[in-house]
Amino acid sequence: MNKNSTVVRLFIFTFTIVSILSALTSCTDNARVRYAGGRAVLEIASDRKLVNITWKEEDLWILTKARQEGDTVKDTYFFSEKSSYGLKDGEYTIIEK
């Protein structure tokens, strides 16, 4: 084995490892929860009340309304996926401040 082929193999190996690590760490919270069965926390501002939440591809759409004067009830919601085979169940925990 000559020196040039060793350098080329080392370069290809390093490039492959860096590419895989970059792909794994560049996922957004939404993508990780939606497609890989991860978990994430979403906090809703104290002047808002959660009404509905849904996915649109990788984007999480959150419907909130203004909190009524004197409404001091703060809730925690769990937005969960139940996949067909249970392999990648994701969950968002939504906390109203």
C-alpha positions in Angstrom: 0.0 0.0 0.0 1.5 3.3 -1.0 1.4 6.6 0.9 -1.1 8.3 -1.5 -3.7 5.6 -1.1 -3.4 5.7 2.7 -3.9 9.5 2.6 -7.0 9.2 0.3 -8.5 6.5 2.6 -7.9 8.6 5.7 -9.5 11.6 4.0 -12.6 9.6 2.9 -12.9 8.1 6.4 -12.6 11.5 8.1 -15.0 13.1 5.6 -17.6 10.4 6.2 -17.4 10.7 10.0 -17.7 14.5 9.9 -20.7 14.2 7.5 -22.5 11.7 9.7 -21.9 13.8 12.9 -22.9 17.0 11.2 -26.2 15.4 10.0 -27.0 14.0 13.4 -26.3 17.2 15.3 -27.9 19.6 12.8 -31.4 18.3 13.4 -33.9 20.7 14.9 -35.9 19.9 17.9 -38.9 19.5 15.7 -37.3 17.1 13.4 -35.9 15.0 16.2 -39.3 14.8 18.0 -41.2 14.2 14.8 -39.0 11.8 12.9 -36.7 10.2 15.5 -39.0 9.9 18.5 -37.3 12.5 20.6 -38.6 14.6 23.4 -38.6 18.4 23.7 -40.2 21.1 25.9 -42.1 24.2 24.7 -42.9 27.0 27.0 -45.9 29.3 26.3 -45.6 32.9 27.4 -47.5 33.8 30.6 -49.9 36.1 28.8 -51.0 33.2 26.4 -53.2 30.1 26.7 -52.7 27.0 24.6 -55.7 26.2 22.3 -54.4 23.8 19.8 -51.1 22.4 18.4 -50.4 20.4 15.2 -47.7 19.3 12.8 -47.3 20.6 9.2 -44.5 18.5 7.9 -41.5 19.4 10.1 -43.1 22.6 11.4 -45.0 22.7 14.7 -48.0 25.1 14.6 -49.2 26.4 17.9 -52.6 28.1 18.3 -52.7 30.3 21.5 -55.1 33.0 22.7 -54.7 35.9 25.1 -55.1 34.9 28.7 -58.2 36.4 30.3 -57.8 38.9 33.2 -57.8 37.0 36.4 -57.1 33.6 34.8 -54.3 32.2 37.0 -54.6 28.5 36.0 -51.4 27.3 34.5 -51.5 24.0 32.7 -49.0 21.5 31.4 -49.9 19.7 28.1 -48.3 16.7 26.4 -48.4 16.6 22.6 -47.5 13.0 21.7 -47.2 10.8 18.7 -48.3 7.2 18.7 -46.6 5.6 15.7 -48.0 2.5 14.1 -45.3 0.2 15.5 -44.3 2.2 18.5 -40.7 2.6 17.2 -40.4 6.4 17.2 -43.0 7.9 19.5 -42.1 11.6 20.0 -43.4 14.0 22.6 -43.5 17.7 23.2 -44.2 18.9 26.8 -45.9 22.3 26.7 -45.8 24.4 29.8 -47.8 27.5 30.3 -45.8 30.0 32.4 
